[in-house]
Amino acid sequence: MNKSVFKSLVLALGATILAVALIKYPQPSLEASIRGVNMWWEIVFPSLLPFFIISEMLISFGVVTFIGILLEPLMRPLFRVPGVGGFVWAMGMASGFPSGAKLTARFRKEKQLSKIEAERLVSFTNSSNPLFIFGAVSIGFFQNPTLGIVLAIAHYVGNFLVGIMMRFYGGKETVKEVKERNNHSIKQAFKELHRTRIKDQRPIGKMLGDAVLSSIETLLMIGGFIILFSVINKLLFVMNITGTLAYGFNYLLTVLHIPQDFSIPLIAGLFEITLGSQMTSGVHDTSLLFQAIITSFILAFSGLSVQAQTASILAQTDIRFMPFFIARIIHGFIASFITLIIWKPVYEKLVTKSTVTDTIPTMVQAQSDWFTQILHFLANIGPFITILSLMLYVTLYYKRTHT
């Protein structure tokens, strides 16, 4: 039996098992599906849509080209990617998964990135956004805003280190890379900005419509993956497959001197970061440090749900998924290690100061209130924004296909 036939059999068997499980466990599947839908239309859709639309407009107006030329001297030496990678990196951190993959694929299609450069870039520009780390995880799950500082440092510094490591992926520096590093100036940046805007001859109205359509199509795909993996995660638990896998993870956690109680939350986090982080926060009678380490790994690995979203976006180009997947594993271990290293000098120091002065508690409380207000706002108005945007999408799509 060759590899292709074996792969076909495995995929067919997996789809059949999933279909049978959905029929056998309809109630848990429905509950998981509703949970995924709520997460998508309350938080994911309204929080990502503005970033997607704005990024499309910035690219069309030539602003990203302008930024790329100015950031070339920074991005080339550090990560061996063009200056536009700085824009992708910033948007990836601000808006979260899978913005980095979407923008990287866009620049690859426009030939602004080589295949190797795109694989380097996508490996470290996909990250959780601050709203999720501070609002959902540290405040929502752990009720501990100070913990968010540790998780954020570990997550973003870990991604930076992954980018440094990936600069060595793909061979030595070429002559072209050296020339591009030295070819930068504000005057040149303005020229390229103007050239990019003139080259795109679409009217502003059509440009905005294209940005809306493209962004909503991507978010619909993201929503499908969120719902699918929410259901899969629940079915694995109901069918006791998660419990079976936990035995193998128990040995690994024992070797790492981490309590075995984290095996099931870790497995859940490998599929979906929100559920994994929530289950990790629910492990009692253990050190908060262990909870932080496991949560850092889950955030960095980002879950198969996010990775499937990324794979779907990258499949539209020639960018390979495997470098991204390996980078997520590396990021997971690096973020966990950073959490362990900075725990005493950062978290314990902040907690100690909070018992002496009111300055830290006041700052942290203000931060907690701010993120909580954002989450409540999105939960209340998010569904309205989602429905309104979908109605706009249907209207624009109808006009495009009937004119």
N, C-alpha and C positions, 0 to 999 in steps of 0.2 A: 504494500500500500504506500503510495507516494505521499508527500507532505501536503499537497493540495487537496487530495481526496480526504485525508485525515482531518484537515481543517474544516472541510465542508461537513463531515460527519459530526464533529464536535459542535459546530455552530448550530446545526440542525437539532442535535440532541439538547443543547442548552435552551434553544427557543421552545422546544416541545415541553421540557421540564417546567419552564417558566409559565407556559400557557396552562399546563395541568395544575400548577400551584395556584394560579389565579382563580381557577374554577373551584378548587378544593377549599381555598381560604379567601372567600370573597369579602368578608367583613374586615379583616386586617388589611387587605389590599386596598379597600376603599378608604379606610382611615389614613393609611400611609399616603395615598394619592391626594386626599384632601389636604393633608399636612404639606405636601410638596407644592400644591396649587397656592395655598395660603402664603407660603414663604415666597413664592415667585411673584404673585401679584401685589402683595403688601410691601415687600422689601426690595427684591432683586430688580424687578422691572422699573419702578419709579426712581430707584437710586442709580441705575446704570444708563437709562435712556438719555438723560441730558449729556452725560460724558460721551456717549457714542455719537450723538448728533453733533456736538461741539467739535469733537475730534475730526469728524468728516468735513465740517466746514473749514476748520483750520488747515486741513490738508489741501482743500480745494482753493483756498485763498492764498496759498503759498507761504503761510506763516510757519508751517512745519519745516519747509525747505530753508527758510531764514534761520530758524532755531538750529537746524541740523548743521549748517555751515559754521555757526558760531560755536557749537558744542563739539565739532570735529576734533580739536586739539585735546579735549578731555576724554571722549569716548574711544578714540583710536588707541591711545597708549594703555588705557585701563582695560578695555574689554575687546579691542580689535573689531569694533563695529562702527559704521558711519555715525555722523553726528545726529541723524534723525533718531537713532537709538535712545538718545537722551529724552526726547519727547515720549517715546514708547514707554520708557522706564518710569517717567513721572506720571503718565496717565495710568499705567498699570498699578502703581502704588496708590494713587488717589481714588480710582474707581474700582479696583479689585479684579478678580477673575471674571471672564477671560479676556479682558481688554488688551493685555499685552499680546496675546495670540492673534486677536483680530487685527490689530494695527500692524503687527509684524507680517501677517499674511498680505495685508493691503500693500505694504511697501515692497514686498517680494514680487507681487503681481506687477507693480510699476517699475520693476528692475532697479529700485534704489538700494536693494540688498542682494548680495549673492546668496546662493543656497547655504553655504557654510556660515556666512554672517547672520542669516536669518535663524539658523539653528542655534547659534551662540546667543543671539538676542532673546529669543523666546524662552530660553532656559532660565533667565533670571528676571524677566520683566512681568511675570505673572505672580501676583501676590494677593493676600487678603488686604482689603482696605481698612483704614483706621476705624471706621464706623463699626465694622464687624468685630474687630479685635477688642476695642474698648467697649462699644455699646452692647453687642450681643453676647460676647464671651465673658469678658471680665466683669461687667456690670450685670448683664442679664442672667448668666449662668452661675457665676461665682460670687456675685454681690461684693466684689472687691476691685474697685477701680485702680488701686495701686498695682495689682497684678498685671493690668493691661500694659503698664510701662515696661515691665520685664518681657512680656510676650511680644510687644512691638519691637523692642530692641533686638531680641533674638531673631525675630522673623525678618526684619529688614536688613540687619547686618549680615545675617545668614545668606540672604539672597544676593547681597553685594559680594560676599566671598565666593558664592557659586559662580557669579559673573567673572570674577578674577580667575577662577579655576578654568572656566570654559574658554577663556582667551587662548588657551593652549590647544584647544580642540581645532582640528583642521589644518595642522601644519604650521610652518614658519611664516613670518610676516613677509608679504610680497612687496615688490617695488611700487606697485599701484597704491598699496596702503600707505606707504611712506609719503608718496606724492600728495595723496588726498589729505593727509594729516597736516601738511604744510600749506595747503591751498585754502586759506580762510582769511576773511576780512569783512568788516561791516559793509563796505561798499559792494563787495562781491555778494554778500548775503542779500542786500536790497535788490541787486540785479536779478538774482535767482528768484526772489519772491515775486517780482514783477513778471518775469518770464513765465513762471508757473501759473500765475493768475491769467495771463493773456492766452496761454496755451489751452486752458480749460475754457472753451467758448460757450458753455452752458449759461443761460440766464440765471440770475440769482434765485428766482422762484423754482426753477427746475432743479437747481443745485440743492436747495433746501429740501425739496420733495424727495430727491434721491437719497439724501442723508437720512431722512425720516424712514423711508421704506427699508433701506439697508439696515438701519439700527433695529427696527422692530422685527424684521425677519431673523436677525441674529438672536434677539431676545426670545422670540418664539421657540427657536431651536434650544436655547438654554433652558427655557421652561420645561420643554419635553424631557430633557435629560434629568433635571431636578426631580420631576415626578417619577420617572422611570426608576432612578436609583433609590428614591425614597421607598418605593414599593419593593424593589429587590432586597433592600436592606431589611425591611420588615419580614419578608417571606423567609429569608435566611434564618432570622431569629425564630420565627414560628415553627419552621421545619427542623429546628435544633441543629442546623448546619453551623451556625455561629458558635454554639456551645462545643461542637466537635472540634472546630478550628482552634478554639480557645486552649485546648490541651497542648497543642504545639506551641502556642504563644506563651503558655505558662513556663515552659522550659527556658525560652529566650529571656523572659522577664526575670526569671530566677538568676540566670547567668549575669544579668545587668544589675542585680540586687534591687529590683523594683517589685513591689507587691503584685501577686498574681491576680488581684482583684481588678487590675486594669486591662486584662486580656480581652474581655468582651467589649469594653469601650474603645479599645484600640482597633479591634477588628471593625467595629461600626464606623470608626473614623476613617479607616482605609477606604470605605465606600462613600461616606458622606460626612463632611467636616462638621456640619452643624449638630447632627445627632451625636457624633463621636465626642465633640467638645461638651455637649450637654450631659452625656452619660459619664464622662470623666469627672465633671464637677459634682456628680452625685455619688462618687465613691467616698464613703465616710471612713472614719477611724484610720486615716493614713495621713502622711505629711503633705502639706500644700505644695512642697517642692516637687514631689513625685507627680502630683496633678499638673503642675506647670510644665514639667518635662514632657509628659505624654501629650498635653495640649499643644505644646510647641511643635512636636513631631507631626501631629495631625494637621495643624495649620500649614506647615511647610509642605507636607506631602500632598495636601489639598484634596485628597479623596479621588476615587475613580470617577465620580460624577463630574467633577471639574475637568479631570483629565480626558474624559470622553468628549466633553464640550470642546476642549482644545484640539483633540484629535480630529473632530469633525471640521473645525475651522482650518486646520493645517492641511487636511485632505484635499482642499481646493487648490493647493499649490504643490510644489515638489519638496516642501520642507518635511523632513522625516520626524516622526513622533518619538522615536527611541531616545535621542539625546535629551529631549524634554523630560521623558519619564525617568531616565537615570539621574538627571539634575534634581528632580523632585525627591528622590530617595536620598541623595547627598545633602540636599537642603534640610531634610528632616533630621538627619543625624547631627548636622552642624548646628541647627537651631536648638536642638535638645542640649547639646554640649554647651552652647553659649548660655542657655538658661541656667545650667548648673554652675557655670563660672561666675555669672553676675548676680546670683541669688543673694549672697551675703553683702557684697558692696553696694548693691542697688536696692533690692526689695527690703532686706532686713534693716538697712540703714534708713530708708524712708519710714519704715514702721517705727523704728526706734526714735527718730526725730518727731514723729507724730505724737509720741507720748510726752515729749518735752515742750513742744511749741504748737500753737494752733495754726501756724503758717501752712504746713503741709496738708493737714486735714481740710483746711479751707480751700486750698487749691484743688485738691483731689475731689472734694465734694462738688465744687463748681464744675469740674470736668465731668463728674458723674451725672450731674443734673443736665448738662448740655447734651451729652450723648443719649441720655434717657428721653429727653424731650424730642430729639430727632427721631428716635425709634418709635415713640408714640405718634409723632406726626405722620411718619410713613405708614404706620399701621392703620391710621384713621383715614388718611387721604390717598394712600397708595392704590387701593382698588379703584377709586374714582379716576385717578391718573391713568391707570392701566386700561380701563374700559374706554376712556376718552381717546387714548392713543390708538387702540385697536380700531375704533370707529374711524379715526382719521386715516389709518392704514388701509382699511377697506375702501374708503372713498378715493384715496389717491390711486390705489391699485386698479379700481374700476375705471377711473378716468384714463389711466395709462393704457389699459387693454382695450378700451372702446373708443380710442381717438386715432 
